[in-house]
Amino acid sequence: MMAVMAEVGVVGALDHVRDLTEIGRYGVMSTPALVINGKVKAVGSVPPRAKLKAWIVQAA
């Protein structure tokens, strides 16, 4: 994920959350999951690199 952020020139923080209570706050019941700026973007699979880039650029 950091590599994708670097590719599109976005600087930001990345947290790897393992606490099930915190994960559950987003309504996520399976992993992996991706949350960008508080919004759940993907659950249950790793999205394609192009989709990650689009989400990161949109959120920046």
Secondary structure by P-SEA (a helix, b strand, c coil): caaaaaaabbbbbbbbccccccccccccccccbbbcccccccccccccaaaaaaaaaaac
